[in-house]
Amino acid sequence: MSEKEAKILIIDDQPSEVKMVKMALERANYEVIYAYNGKEGIDKATKEKPDLIILDILMPEKDGFIACGELKKRTETSSIPIIVLTSVESSSLIFPDAESAAGSPHADEYIDKPVDPNFLLKRVDRLLKKSGS
């Protein structure tokens, strides 16, 4: 068995979404951990120190906006790249520049659901290379 490339934390309240993203990442040889709400995700990110976080927006117990802001404010998690992966229909209103996530609260990327697994993997690879992970 080959060594895992990087540890990725998925934070999403939909088990089916977590499963789909997890399967794609594991096929690409990433180590995957997950949480089902923002509070649990922040705790897990602080404890596990993932190399990258994939974060949904609409969740219970701290939505993705709050979770992203808190993760970027904490010293121990502030440098972790974050991909926002969400099904928010009016993404252009929430994220004026959806391609770069310039309108999001410190997210590094923004991707609409449903996502093509190959597209997601390209974005993950690019962010990990950019961050040096």
N, CA, C and O atoms as a Tinker XYZ file with bonds, in Angstrom:
   532  protein
     1  N      0.839000   -1.180000    0.000000    73     2
     2  CA     0.000000    0.000000    0.000000    64     1     3
     3  C      0.884000    1.244000    0.000000    63     2     4     5
     4  O      1.844000    1.335000    0.766000    81     3
     5  N      0.552000    2.198000   -0.865000    73     3     6
     6  CA     1.373000    3.392000   -0.970000    64     5     7
     7  C      1.019000    4.405000    0.113000    63     6     8     9
     8  O     -0.048000    4.349000    0.724000    81     7
     9  N      1.945000    5.327000    0.328000    73     7    10
    10  CA     1.754000    6.346000    1.354000    64     9    11
    11  C      0.701000    7.361000    0.919000    63    10    12    13
    12  O      0.612000    7.697000   -0.262000    81    11
    13  N     -0.078000    7.838000    1.847000    73    11    14
    14  CA    -1.098000    8.840000    1.553000    64    13    15
    15  C     -0.414000   10.165000    1.227000    63    14    16    17
    16  O      0.599000   10.521000    1.829000    81    15
    17  N     -0.981000   10.884000    0.271000    73    15    18
    18  CA    -0.407000   12.158000   -0.146000    64    17    19
    19  C     -0.644000   13.267000    0.870000    63    18    20    21
    20  O      0.290000   13.974000    1.248000    81    19
    21  N     -1.875000   13.423000    1.310000    73    19    22
    22  CA    -2.226000   14.513000    2.219000    64    21    23
    23  C     -3.499000   14.142000    2.962000    63    22    24    25
    24  O     -4.258000   13.271000    2.536000    81    23
    25  N     -3.716000   14.821000    4.081000    73    23    26
    26  CA    -4.932000   14.595000    4.873000    64    25    27
    27  C     -5.936000   15.698000    4.540000    63    26    28    29
    28  O     -5.618000   16.885000    4.606000    81    27
    29  N     -7.153000   15.287000    4.182000    73    27    30
    30  CA    -8.197000   16.231000    3.812000    64    29    31
    31  C     -9.403000   16.048000    4.725000    63    30    32    33
    32  O     -9.866000   14.929000    4.947000    81    31
    33  N     -9.902000   17.162000    5.248000    73    31    34
    34  CA   -11.088000   17.170000    6.103000    64    33    35
    35  C    -12.290000   17.636000    5.293000    63    34    36    37
    36  O    -12.274000   18.724000    4.718000    81    35
    37  N    -13.337000   16.806000    5.249000    73    35    38
    38  CA   -14.604000   17.169000    4.613000    64    37    39
    39  C    -15.565000   17.579000    5.727000    63    38    40    41
    40  O    -15.768000   16.828000    6.681000    81    39
    41  N    -16.154000   18.767000    5.607000    73    39    42
    42  CA   -17.156000   19.222000    6.572000    64    41    43
    43  C    -18.451000   19.457000    5.801000    63    42    44    45
    44  O    -18.578000   20.431000    5.059000    81    43
    45  N    -19.406000   18.555000    5.985000    73    43    46
    46  CA   -20.682000   18.611000    5.258000    64    45    47
    47  C    -21.718000   17.847000    6.067000    63    46    48    49
    48  O    -21.419000   16.789000    6.621000    81    47
    49  N    -22.926000   18.372000    6.137000    73    47    50
    50  CA   -23.971000   17.719000    6.934000    64    49    51
    51  C    -24.730000   16.638000    6.171000    63    50    52    53
    52  O    -25.604000   15.988000    6.745000    81    51
    53  N    -24.423000   16.432000    4.913000    73    51    54
    54  CA   -25.100000   15.421000    4.098000    64    53    55
    55  C    -24.211000   14.184000    3.945000    63    54    56    57
    56  O    -23.219000   14.233000    3.219000    81    55
    57  N    -24.545000   13.082000    4.612000    73    55    58
    58  CA   -23.722000   11.873000    4.526000    64    57    59
    59  C    -23.464000   11.401000    3.098000    63    58    60    61
    60  O    -22.382000   10.893000    2.806000    81    59
    61  N    -24.437000   11.560000    2.206000    73    59    62
    62  CA   -24.235000   11.125000    0.821000    64    61    63
    63  C    -23.165000   11.964000    0.125000    63    62    64    65
    64  O    -22.387000   11.435000   -0.670000    81    63
    65  N    -23.116000   13.256000    0.412000    73    63    66
    66  CA   -22.083000   14.129000   -0.156000    64    65    67
    67  C    -20.714000   13.774000    0.411000    63    66    68    69
    68  O    -19.728000   13.707000   -0.322000    81    67
    69  N    -20.660000   13.547000    1.717000    73    67    70
    70  CA   -19.399000   13.156000    2.352000    64    69    71
    71  C    -18.883000   11.873000    1.713000    63    70    72    73
    72  O    -17.700000   11.766000    1.391000    81    71
    73  N    -19.768000   10.907000    1.530000    73    71    74
    74  CA   -19.379000    9.616000    0.958000    64    73    75
    75  C    -18.835000    9.774000   -0.463000    63    74    76    77
    76  O    -17.807000    9.186000   -0.796000    81    75
    77  N    -19.509000   10.559000   -1.301000    73    75    78
    78  CA   -19.075000   10.752000   -2.681000    64    77    79
    79  C    -17.707000   11.423000   -2.747000    63    78    80    81
    80  O    -16.826000   10.971000   -3.478000    81    79
    81  N    -17.530000   12.491000   -1.991000    73    79    82
    82  CA   -16.256000   13.210000   -1.995000    64    81    83
    83  C    -15.159000   12.335000   -1.393000    63    82    84    85
    84  O    -14.042000   12.292000   -1.909000    81    83
    85  N    -15.475000   11.644000   -0.314000    73    83    86
    86  CA   -14.515000   10.753000    0.353000    64    85    87
    87  C    -14.022000    9.674000   -0.606000    63    86    88    89
    88  O    -12.823000    9.402000   -0.674000    81    87
    89  N    -14.940000    9.063000   -1.344000    73    87    90
    90  CA   -14.553000    8.007000   -2.285000    64    89    91
    91  C    -13.620000    8.544000   -3.369000    63    90    92    93
    92  O    -12.629000    7.898000   -3.708000    81    91
    93  N    -13.927000    9.708000   -3.911000    73    91    94
    94  CA   -13.084000   10.305000   -4.952000    64    93    95
    95  C    -11.686000   10.608000   -4.417000    63    94    96    97
    96  O    -10.687000   10.335000   -5.083000    81    95
    97  N    -11.622000   11.169000   -3.218000    73    95    98
    98  CA   -10.328000   11.518000   -2.631000    64    97    99
    99  C     -9.515000   10.279000   -2.272000    63    98   100   101
   100  O     -8.305000   10.246000   -2.495000    81    99
   101  N    -10.167000    9.264000   -1.721000    73    99   102
   102  CA    -9.447000    8.039000   -1.359000    64   101   103
   103  C     -8.929000    7.311000   -2.591000    63   102   104   105
   104  O     -7.853000    6.715000   -2.552000    81   103
   105  N     -9.687000    7.353000   -3.689000    73   103   106
   106  CA    -9.197000    6.750000   -4.940000    64   105   107
   107  C     -7.938000    7.456000   -5.427000    63   106   108   109
   108  O     -7.093000    6.850000   -6.087000    81   107
   109  N     -7.820000    8.725000   -5.103000    73   107   110
   110  CA    -6.639000    9.502000   -5.477000    64   109   111
   111  C     -5.551000    9.420000   -4.410000    63   110   112   113
   112  O     -4.564000   10.154000   -4.462000    81   111
   113  N     -5.734000    8.537000   -3.459000    73   111   114
   114  CA    -4.741000    8.232000   -2.429000    64   113   115
   115  C     -4.596000    9.295000   -1.341000    63   114   116   117
   116  O     -3.533000    9.424000   -0.735000    81   115
   117  N     -5.662000   10.053000   -1.096000    73   115   118
   118  CA    -5.649000   11.000000    0.011000    64   117   119
   119  C     -6.215000   10.340000    1.256000    63   118   120   121
   120  O     -7.090000    9.478000    1.173000    81   119
   121  N     -5.710000   10.748000    2.404000    73   119   122
   122  CA    -6.295000   10.342000    3.683000    64   121   123
   123  C     -7.473000   11.280000    3.935000    63   122   124   125
   124  O     -7.335000   12.496000    3.804000    81   123
   125  N     -8.622000   10.727000    4.292000    73   123   126
   126  CA    -9.823000   11.542000    4.447000    64   125   127
   127  C    -10.397000   11.395000    5.853000    63   126   128   129
   128  O    -10.556000   10.288000    6.367000    81   127
   129  N    -10.703000   12.539000    6.458000    73   127   130
   130  CA   -11.441000   12.587000    7.714000    64   129   131
   131  C    -12.650000   13.483000    7.461000    63   130   132   133
   132  O    -12.659000   14.250000    6.498000    81   131
   133  N    -13.669000   13.393000    8.315000    73   131   134
   134  CA   -14.865000   14.181000    8.039000    64   133   135
   135  C    -15.596000   14.562000    9.309000    63   134   136   137
   136  O    -15.406000   13.980000   10.377000    81   135
   137  N    -16.454000   15.581000    9.140000    73   135   138
   138  CA   -17.313000   16.064000   10.221000    64   137   139
   139  C    -18.644000   16.451000    9.596000    63   138   140   141
   140  O    -18.702000   16.841000    8.430000    81   139
   141  N    -19.725000   16.340000   10.388000    73   139   142
   142  CA   -21.063000   16.587000    9.862000    64   141   143
   143  C    -21.670000   17.938000   10.239000    63   142   144   145
   144  O    -22.846000   18.177000    9.965000    81   143
   145  N    -20.891000   18.823000   10.861000    73   143   146
   146  CA   -21.360000   20.189000   11.105000    64   145   147
   147  C    -20.152000   21.087000   11.352000    63   146   148   149
   148  O    -19.035000   20.609000   11.551000    81   147
   149  N    -20.396000   22.390000   11.336000    73   147   150
   150  CA   -19.302000   23.341000   11.472000    64   149   151
   151  C    -18.554000   23.257000   12.787000    63   150   152   153
   152  O    -17.327000   23.352000   12.808000    81   151
   153  N    -19.279000   23.077000   13.892000    73   151   154
   154  CA   -18.631000   22.987000   15.204000    64   153   155
   155  C    -17.704000   21.779000   15.267000    63   154   156   157
   156  O    -16.549000   21.893000   15.676000    81   155
   157  N    -18.217000   20.625000   14.861000    73   155   158
   158  CA   -17.406000   19.403000   14.847000    64   157   159
   159  C    -16.218000   19.564000   13.890000    63   158   160   161
   160  O    -15.120000   19.083000   14.172000    81   159
   161  N    -16.441000   20.236000   12.769000    73   159   162
   162  CA   -15.374000   20.449000   11.792000    64   161   163
   163  C    -14.245000   21.307000   12.332000    63   162   164   165
   164  O    -13.072000   21.010000   12.107000    81   163
   165  N    -14.595000   22.375000   13.047000    73   163   166
   166  CA   -13.575000   23.237000   13.652000    64   165   167
   167  C    -12.764000   22.446000   14.671000    63   166   168   169
   168  O    -11.536000   22.527000   14.691000    81   167
   169  N    -13.450000   21.683000   15.513000    73   167   170
   170  CA   -12.762000   20.866000   16.519000    64   169   171
   171  C    -11.824000   19.859000   15.856000    63   170   172   173
   172  O    -10.685000   19.683000   16.290000    81   171
   173  N    -12.304000   19.204000   14.810000    73   171   174
   174  CA   -11.504000   18.187000   14.133000    64   173   175
   175  C    -10.308000   18.814000   13.414000    63   174   176   177
   176  O     -9.215000   18.248000   13.421000    81   175
   177  N    -10.510000   19.975000   12.797000    73   175   178
   178  CA    -9.410000   20.661000   12.113000    64   177   179
   179  C     -8.324000   21.065000   13.103000    63   178   180   181
   180  O     -7.135000   20.941000   12.809000    81   179
   181  N     -8.729000   21.544000   14.266000    73   179   182
   182  CA    -7.775000   21.958000   15.291000    64   181   183
   183  C     -6.983000   20.767000   15.812000    63   182   184   185
   184  O     -5.776000   20.867000   16.035000    81   183
   185  N     -7.656000   19.649000   16.005000    73   183   186
   186  CA    -7.017000   18.445000   16.544000    64   185   187
   187  C     -6.186000   17.704000   15.492000    63   186   188   189
   188  O     -5.055000   17.302000   15.765000    81   187
   189  N     -6.739000   17.526000   14.303000    73   187   190
   190  CA    -6.126000   16.675000   13.273000    64   189   191
   191  C     -5.146000   17.394000   12.345000    63   190   192   193
   192  O     -4.319000   16.742000   11.708000    81   191
   193  N     -5.221000   18.708000   12.258000    73   191   194
   194  CA    -4.353000   19.515000   11.389000    64   193   195
   195  C     -4.330000   18.994000    9.941000    63   194   196   197
   196  O     -3.279000   18.575000    9.457000    81   195
   197  N     -5.478000   19.017000    9.249000    73   195   198
   198  CA    -5.497000   18.534000    7.866000    64   197   199
   199  C     -4.701000   19.460000    6.944000    63   198   200   201
   200  O     -4.417000   20.606000    7.290000    81   199
   201  N     -4.352000   18.949000    5.778000    73   199   202
   202  CA    -3.630000   19.746000    4.787000    64   201   203
   203  C     -4.580000   20.617000    3.968000    63   202   204   205
   204  O     -4.158000   21.603000    3.363000    81   203
   205  N     -5.870000   20.248000    3.950000    73   203   206
   206  CA    -6.872000   20.975000    3.182000    64   205   207
   207  C     -8.248000   20.669000    3.763000    63   206   208   209
   208  O     -8.470000   19.588000    4.308000    81   207
   209  N     -9.174000   21.625000    3.645000    73   207   210
   210  CA   -10.545000   21.437000    4.130000    64   209   211
   211  C    -11.512000   21.670000    2.977000    63   210   212   213
   212  O    -11.378000   22.640000    2.230000    81   211
   213  N    -12.487000   20.777000    2.838000    73   211   214
   214  CA   -13.588000   20.951000    1.898000    64   213   215
   215  C    -14.819000   21.218000    2.750000    63   214   216   217
   216  O    -15.213000   20.380000    3.561000    81   215
   217  N    -15.429000   22.390000    2.565000    73   215   218
   218  CA   -16.434000   22.907000    3.489000    64   217   219
   219  C    -17.747000   23.256000    2.798000    63   218   220   221
   220  O    -17.763000   23.997000    1.815000    81   219
   221  N    -18.844000   22.717000    3.318000    73   219   222
   222  CA   -20.182000   23.096000    2.864000    64   221   223
   223  C    -20.575000   24.389000    3.579000    63   222   224   225
   224  O    -19.984000   24.740000    4.600000    81   223
   225  N    -21.563000   25.090000    3.046000    73   223   226
   226  CA   -22.015000   26.337000    3.665000    64   225   227
   227  C    -23.232000   26.135000    4.556000    63   226   228   229
   228  O    -23.233000   26.561000    5.711000    81   227
   229  N    -24.266000   25.490000    4.031000    73   227   230
   230  CA   -25.522000   25.352000    4.768000    64   229   231
   231  C    -25.484000   24.122000    5.658000    63   230   232   233
   232  O    -25.722000   23.003000    5.204000    81   231
   233  N    -25.176000   24.345000    6.950000    73   231   234
   234  CA   -25.050000   23.257000    7.924000    64   233   235
   235  C    -25.565000   23.706000    9.281000    63   234   236   237
   236  O    -25.636000   24.903000    9.561000    81   235
   237  N    -25.927000   22.735000   10.132000    73   235   238
   238  CA   -26.308000   23.067000   11.510000    64   237   239
   239  C    -25.062000   23.292000   12.374000    63   238   240   241
   240  O    -23.942000   23.007000   11.949000    81   239
   241  N    -25.267000   23.793000   13.561000    73   239   242
   242  CA   -24.195000   23.998000   14.554000    64   241   243
   243  C    -22.983000   24.686000   13.942000    63   242   244   245
   244  O    -21.899000   24.104000   13.911000    81   243
   245  N    -23.137000   25.862000   13.476000    73   243   246
   246  CA   -22.160000   26.715000   12.811000    64   245   247
   247  C    -22.160000   26.419000   11.320000    63   246   248   249
   248  O    -21.710000   25.364000   10.873000    81   247
   249  N    -22.678000   27.377000   10.567000    73   247   250
   250  CA   -22.685000   27.191000    9.121000    64   249   251
   251  C    -21.275000   27.387000    8.567000    63   250   252   253
   252  O    -20.350000   27.732000    9.302000    81   251
   253  N    -21.128000   27.167000    7.279000    73   251   254
   254  CA   -19.815000   27.234000    6.656000    64   253   255
   255  C    -19.172000   28.602000    6.702000    63   254   256   257
   256  O    -17.949000   28.703000    6.797000    81   255
   257  N    -19.981000   29.676000    6.636000    73   255   258
   258  CA   -19.421000   31.024000    6.725000    64   257   259
   259  C    -18.747000   31.236000    8.076000    63   258   260   261
   260  O    -17.615000   31.714000    8.147000    81   259
   261  N    -19.448000   30.878000    9.140000    73   259   262
   262  CA   -18.904000   31.044000   10.490000    64   261   263
   263  C    -17.705000   30.125000   10.695000    63   262   264   265
   264  O    -16.680000   30.547000   11.229000    81   263
   265  N    -17.832000   28.874000   10.272000    73   263   266
   266  CA   -16.733000   27.914000   10.429000    64   265   267
   267  C    -15.491000   28.380000    9.683000    63   266   268   269
   268  O    -14.385000   28.321000   10.218000    81   267
   269  N    -15.668000   28.842000    8.455000    73   267   270
   270  CA   -14.531000   29.311000    7.665000    64   269   271
   271  C    -13.845000   30.488000    8.352000    63   270   272   273
   272  O    -12.620000   30.522000    8.467000    81   271
   273  N    -14.639000   31.445000    8.805000    73   271   274
   274  CA   -14.073000   32.599000    9.501000    64   273   275
   275  C    -13.309000   32.214000   10.751000    63   274   276   277
   276  O    -12.221000   32.731000   11.002000    81   275
   277  N    -13.876000   31.302000   11.543000    73   275   278
   278  CA   -13.199000   30.859000   12.767000    64   277   279
   279  C    -11.915000   30.097000   12.452000    63   278   280   281
   280  O    -10.902000   30.279000   13.127000    81   279
   281  N    -11.955000   29.247000   11.433000    73   279   282
   282  CA   -10.756000   28.486000   11.061000    64   281   283
   283  C     -9.635000   29.418000   10.608000    63   282   284   285
   284  O     -8.468000   29.180000   10.920000    81   283
   285  N     -9.977000   30.468000    9.882000    73   283   286
   286  CA    -8.958000   31.396000    9.382000    64   285   287
   287  C     -8.444000   32.336000   10.472000    63   286   288   289
   288  O     -7.366000   32.912000   10.328000    81   287
   289  N     -9.201000   32.500000   11.561000    73   287   290
   290  CA    -8.756000   33.356000   12.672000    64   289   291
   291  C     -7.850000   32.619000   13.651000    63   290   292   293
   292  O     -7.032000   33.240000   14.329000    81   291
   293  N     -7.991000   31.301000   13.727000    73   291   294
   294  CA    -7.199000   30.517000   14.680000    64   293   295
   295  C     -5.781000   30.307000   14.152000    63   294   296   297
   296  O     -5.588000   29.934000   12.995000    81   295
   297  N     -4.812000   30.545000   14.996000    73   295   298
   298  CA    -3.415000   30.390000   14.607000    64   297   299
   299  C     -3.128000   28.997000   14.070000    63   298   300   301
   300  O     -2.441000   28.849000   13.060000    81   299
   301  N     -3.650000   27.977000   14.738000    73   299   302
   302  CA    -3.331000   26.600000   14.376000    64   301   303
   303  C     -4.013000   26.120000   13.098000    63   302   304   305
   304  O     -3.639000   25.074000   12.569000    81   303
   305  N     -5.004000   26.857000   12.586000    73   303   306
   306  CA    -5.695000   26.427000   11.364000    64   305   307
   307  C     -5.716000   27.496000   10.267000    63   306   308   309
   308  O     -6.234000   27.245000    9.179000    81   307
   309  N     -5.173000   28.657000   10.530000    73   307   310
   310  CA    -5.299000   29.786000    9.594000    64   309   311
   311  C     -4.650000   29.558000    8.233000    63   310   312   313
   312  O     -5.085000   30.146000    7.243000    81   311
   313  N     -3.638000   28.734000    8.161000    73   311   314
   314  CA    -2.948000   28.519000    6.882000    64   313   315
   315  C     -3.504000   27.342000    6.076000    63   314   316   317
   316  O     -3.025000   27.070000    4.976000    81   315
   317  N     -4.500000   26.648000    6.605000    73   315   318
   318  CA    -5.072000   25.500000    5.898000    64   317   319
   319  C     -5.953000   26.006000    4.756000    63   318   320   321
   320  O     -6.882000   26.777000    4.996000    81   319
   321  N     -5.676000   25.581000    3.509000    73   319   322
   322  CA    -6.531000   25.990000    2.395000    64   321   323
   323  C     -7.942000   25.425000    2.556000    63   322   324   325
   324  O     -8.125000   24.305000    3.033000    81   323
   325  N     -8.933000   26.217000    2.151000    73   323   326
   326  CA   -10.334000   25.807000    2.257000    64   325   327
   327  C    -11.009000   25.907000    0.895000    63   326   328   329
   328  O    -10.944000   26.936000    0.221000    81   327
   329  N    -11.658000   24.810000    0.507000    73   327   330
   330  CA   -12.510000   24.796000   -0.681000    64   329   331
   331  C    -13.950000   24.805000   -0.198000    63   330   332   333
   332  O    -14.364000   23.913000    0.543000    81   331
   333  N    -14.711000   25.802000   -0.611000    73   331   334
   334  CA   -16.138000   25.833000   -0.319000    64   333   335
   335  C    -16.826000   25.021000   -1.409000    63   334   336   337
   336  O    -16.705000   25.327000   -2.595000    81   335
   337  N    -17.546000   23.990000   -0.997000    73   335   338
   338  CA   -18.285000   23.117000   -1.916000    64   337   339
   339  C    -19.738000   23.143000   -1.470000    63   338   340   341
   340  O    -20.082000   22.543000   -0.451000    81   339
   341  N    -20.599000   23.832000   -2.220000    73   339   342
   342  CA   -21.968000   24.020000   -1.746000    64   341   343
   343  C    -22.979000   24.053000   -2.876000    63   342   344   345
   344  O    -22.634000   24.268000   -4.039000    81   343
   345  N    -24.219000   23.837000   -2.514000    73   343   346
   346  CA   -25.312000   23.854000   -3.488000    64   345   347
   347  C    -26.131000   25.130000   -3.392000    63   346   348   349
   348  O    -27.271000   25.166000   -3.857000    81   347
   349  N    -25.577000   26.171000   -2.802000    73   347   350
   350  CA   -26.283000   27.444000   -2.703000    64   349   351
   351  C    -26.622000   27.902000   -4.117000    63   350   352   353
   352  O    -25.735000   28.094000   -4.948000    81   351
   353  N    -27.923000   28.076000   -4.381000    73   351   354
   354  CA   -28.386000   28.381000   -5.739000    64   353   355
   355  C    -27.935000   29.752000   -6.230000    63   354   356   357
   356  O    -27.593000   29.896000   -7.404000    81   355
   357  N    -27.927000   30.743000   -5.377000    73   355   358
   358  CA   -27.565000   32.096000   -5.791000    64   357   359
   359  C    -26.110000   32.373000   -5.478000    63   358   360   361
   360  O    -25.781000   33.379000   -4.849000    81   359
   361  N    -25.248000   31.489000   -5.913000    73   359   362
   362  CA   -23.830000   31.621000   -5.574000    64   361   363
   363  C    -23.235000   32.921000   -6.084000    63   362   364   365
   364  O    -22.322000   33.457000   -5.456000    81   363
   365  N    -23.721000   33.447000   -7.201000    73   363   366
   366  CA   -23.160000   34.690000   -7.711000    64   365   367
   367  C    -23.482000   35.874000   -6.798000    63   366   368   369
   368  O    -22.767000   36.876000   -6.809000    81   367
   369  N    -24.552000   35.765000   -6.009000    73   367   370
   370  CA   -24.863000   36.821000   -5.049000    64   369   371
   371  C    -24.016000   36.699000   -3.795000    63   370   372   373
   372  O    -23.619000   37.702000   -3.203000    81   371
   373  N    -23.743000   35.467000   -3.394000    73   371   374
   374  CA   -22.946000   35.232000   -2.191000    64   373   375
   375  C    -21.461000   35.352000   -2.498000    63   374   376   377
   376  O    -20.695000   35.902000   -1.706000    81   375
   377  N    -21.060000   34.831000   -3.656000    73   375   378
   378  CA   -19.665000   34.828000   -4.083000    64   377   379
   379  C    -19.571000   35.543000   -5.424000    63   378   380   381
   380  O    -19.708000   34.892000   -6.459000    81   379
   381  N    -19.344000   36.849000   -5.450000    73   379   382
   382  CA   -19.316000   37.587000   -6.707000    64   381   383
   383  C    -18.334000   37.022000   -7.725000    63   382   384   385
   384  O    -18.615000   37.047000   -8.923000    81   383
   385  N    -17.206000   36.521000   -7.284000    73   383   386
   386  CA   -16.228000   35.918000   -8.182000    64   385   387
   387  C    -16.120000   34.451000   -7.807000    63   386   388   389
   388  O    -15.187000   34.048000   -7.112000    81   387
   389  N    -17.071000   33.654000   -8.264000    73   387   390
   390  CA   -17.155000   32.248000   -7.847000    64   389   391
   391  C    -15.913000   31.460000   -8.214000    63   390   392   393
   392  O    -15.554000   30.518000   -7.508000    81   391
   393  N    -15.251000   31.821000   -9.299000    73   391   394
   394  CA   -14.069000   31.081000   -9.729000    64   393   395
   395  C    -12.956000   31.177000   -8.694000    63   394   396   397
   396  O    -12.279000   30.183000   -8.430000    81   395
   397  N    -12.754000   32.340000   -8.108000    73   395   398
   398  CA   -11.657000   32.509000   -7.158000    64   397   399
   399  C    -12.116000   32.611000   -5.710000    63   398   400   401
   400  O    -11.293000   32.693000   -4.798000    81   399
   401  N    -13.414000   32.606000   -5.499000    73   399   402
   402  CA   -13.990000   32.708000   -4.152000    64   401   403
   403  C    -13.638000   34.026000   -3.473000    63   402   404   405
   404  O    -13.564000   34.097000   -2.246000    81   403
   405  N    -13.423000   35.061000   -4.265000    73   403   406
   406  CA   -13.022000   36.353000   -3.707000    64   405   407
   407  C    -14.063000   36.910000   -2.744000    63   406   408   409
   408  O    -13.716000   37.655000   -1.827000    81   407
   409  N    -15.329000   36.562000   -2.936000    73   407   410
   410  CA   -16.367000   37.084000   -2.067000    64   409   411
   411  C    -16.629000   36.244000   -0.847000    63   410   412   413
   412  O    -17.439000   36.628000   -0.004000    81   411
   413  N    -15.974000   35.113000   -0.721000    73   411   414
   414  CA   -16.223000   34.223000    0.405000    64   413   415
   415  C    -15.372000   34.616000    1.603000    63   414   416   417
   416  O    -14.382000   35.328000    1.442000    81   415
   417  N    -15.734000   34.171000    2.795000    73   415   418
   418  CA   -14.986000   34.549000    3.994000    64   417   419
   419  C    -13.673000   33.779000    4.111000    63   418   420   421
   420  O    -13.567000   32.831000    4.890000    81   419
   421  N    -12.691000   34.185000    3.344000    73   419   422
   422  CA   -11.350000   33.611000    3.408000    64   421   423
   423  C    -11.218000   32.235000    2.762000    63   422   424   425
   424  O    -10.204000   31.569000    2.972000    81   423
   425  N    -12.189000   31.792000    1.996000    73   423   426
   426  CA   -12.047000   30.515000    1.300000    64   425   427
   427  C    -11.072000   30.701000    0.147000    63   426   428   429
   428  O    -10.953000   31.793000   -0.410000    81   427
   429  N    -10.377000   29.627000   -0.204000    73   427   430
   430  CA    -9.406000   29.688000   -1.291000    64   429   431
   431  C    -10.021000   29.332000   -2.639000    63   430   432   433
   432  O     -9.534000   29.769000   -3.682000    81   431
   433  N    -11.078000   28.549000   -2.617000    73   431   434
   434  CA   -11.768000   28.121000   -3.839000    64   433   435
   435  C    -13.257000   28.018000   -3.550000    63   434   436   437
   436  O    -13.671000   27.847000   -2.403000    81   435
   437  N    -14.049000   28.124000   -4.599000    73   435   438
   438  CA   -15.490000   27.921000   -4.495000    64   437   439
   439  C    -15.912000   26.993000   -5.621000    63   438   440   441
   440  O    -15.574000   27.236000   -6.779000    81   439
   441  N    -16.646000   25.930000   -5.299000    73   439   442
   442  CA   -17.118000   24.970000   -6.297000    64   441   443
   443  C    -18.587000   24.677000   -6.032000    63   442   444   445
   444  O    -18.994000   24.446000   -4.894000    81   443
   445  N    -19.378000   24.692000   -7.104000    73   443   446
   446  CA   -20.802000   24.359000   -7.007000    64   445   447
   447  C    -21.016000   22.861000   -6.901000    63   446   448   449
   448  O    -20.273000   22.075000   -7.490000    81   447
   449  N    -22.049000   22.463000   -6.137000    73   447   450
   450  CA   -22.536000   21.079000   -6.130000    64   449   451
   451  C    -23.637000   20.992000   -7.174000    63   450   452   453
   452  O    -24.320000   21.991000   -7.402000    81   451
   453  N    -23.838000   19.882000   -7.802000    73   451   454
   454  CA   -22.996000   18.690000   -7.721000    64   453   455
   455  C    -21.680000   18.937000   -8.450000    63   454   456   457
   456  O    -21.612000   19.722000   -9.396000    81   455
   457  N    -20.650000   18.257000   -7.995000    73   455   458
   458  CA   -19.323000   18.461000   -8.567000    64   457   459
   459  C    -18.850000   17.193000   -9.262000    63   458   460   461
   460  O    -19.095000   16.080000   -8.795000    81   459
   461  N    -18.176000   17.381000  -10.373000    73   459   462
   462  CA   -17.529000   16.266000  -11.050000    64   461   463
   463  C    -16.297000   15.896000  -10.217000    63   462   464   465
   464  O    -15.470000   16.763000   -9.934000    81   463
   465  N    -16.159000   14.628000   -9.820000    73   463   466
   466  CA   -15.024000   14.234000   -8.976000    64   465   467
   467  C    -13.662000   14.592000   -9.575000    63   466   468   469
   468  O    -12.747000   14.969000   -8.842000    81   467
   469  N    -13.517000   14.478000  -10.893000    73   467   470
   470  CA   -12.239000   14.820000  -11.524000    64   469   471
   471  C    -11.938000   16.309000  -11.417000    63   470   472   473
   472  O    -10.791000   16.700000  -11.205000    81   471
   473  N    -12.960000   17.132000  -11.563000    73   471   474
   474  CA   -12.801000   18.579000  -11.409000    64   473   475
   475  C    -12.375000   18.910000   -9.980000    63   474   476   477
   476  O    -11.467000   19.713000   -9.766000    81   475
   477  N    -13.035000   18.288000   -9.010000    73   475   478
   478  CA   -12.697000   18.507000   -7.606000    64   477   479
   479  C    -11.251000   18.103000   -7.333000    63   478   480   481
   480  O    -10.520000   18.832000   -6.663000    81   479
   481  N    -10.840000   16.955000   -7.844000    73   479   482
   482  CA    -9.468000   16.485000   -7.618000    64   481   483
   483  C     -8.439000   17.446000   -8.209000    63   482   484   485
   484  O     -7.383000   17.661000   -7.613000    81   483
   485  N     -8.733000   18.022000   -9.363000    73   483   486
   486  CA    -7.808000   19.000000   -9.961000    64   485   487
   487  C     -7.662000   20.219000   -9.062000    63   486   488   489
   488  O     -6.558000   20.727000   -8.870000    81   487
   489  N     -8.779000   20.686000   -8.512000    73   487   490
   490  CA    -8.729000   21.840000   -7.613000    64   489   491
   491  C     -7.985000   21.508000   -6.320000    63   490   492   493
   492  O     -7.204000   22.320000   -5.824000    81   491
   493  N     -8.226000   20.324000   -5.780000    73   491   494
   494  CA    -7.532000   19.881000   -4.568000    64   493   495
   495  C     -6.029000   19.827000   -4.833000    63   494   496   497
   496  O     -5.240000   20.362000   -4.055000    81   495
   497  N     -5.636000   19.184000   -5.926000    73   495   498
   498  CA    -4.211000   19.076000   -6.272000    64   497   499
   499  C     -3.572000   20.456000   -6.410000    63   498   500   501
   500  O     -2.474000   20.694000   -5.907000    81   499
   501  N     -4.265000   21.360000   -7.094000    73   499   502
   502  CA    -3.725000   22.697000   -7.327000    64   501   503
   503  C     -3.527000   23.455000   -6.012000    63   502   504   505
   504  O     -2.494000   24.093000   -5.808000    81   503
   505  N     -4.518000   23.382000   -5.125000    73   503   506
   506  CA    -4.397000   24.088000   -3.844000    64   505   507
   507  C     -3.310000   23.492000   -2.960000    63   506   508   509
   508  O     -2.586000   24.222000   -2.284000    81   507
   509  N     -3.196000   22.172000   -2.965000    73   507   510
   510  CA    -2.156000   21.536000   -2.150000    64   509   511
   511  C     -0.767000   21.910000   -2.659000    63   510   512   513
   512  O      0.140000   22.153000   -1.863000    81   511
   513  N     -0.595000   21.958000   -3.972000    73   511   514
   514  CA     0.702000   22.368000   -4.536000    64   513   515
   515  C      0.998000   23.819000   -4.190000    63   514   516   517
   516  O      2.122000   24.166000   -3.827000    81   515
   517  N     -0.022000   24.661000   -4.305000    73   515   518
   518  CA     0.134000   26.086000   -4.000000    64   517   519
   519  C      0.515000   26.308000   -2.536000    63   518   520   521
   520  O      1.311000   27.192000   -2.220000    81   519
   521  N     -0.062000   25.497000   -1.650000    73   519   522
   522  CA     0.205000   25.662000   -0.214000    64   521   523
   523  C      1.461000   24.927000    0.242000    63   522   524   525
   524  O      1.907000   25.094000    1.377000    81   523
   525  N      2.028000   24.113000   -0.649000    73   523   526
   526  CA     3.240000   23.380000   -0.305000    64   525   527
   527  C      3.003000   22.106000    0.466000    63   526   528   529
   528  O      3.948000   21.547000    1.022000    81   527
   529  N      1.756000   21.618000    0.522000    73   527   530
   530  CA     1.435000   20.380000    1.259000    64   529   531
   531  C      1.718000   19.161000    0.419000    63   530   532
   532  O      1.509000   18.036000    0.874000    81   531
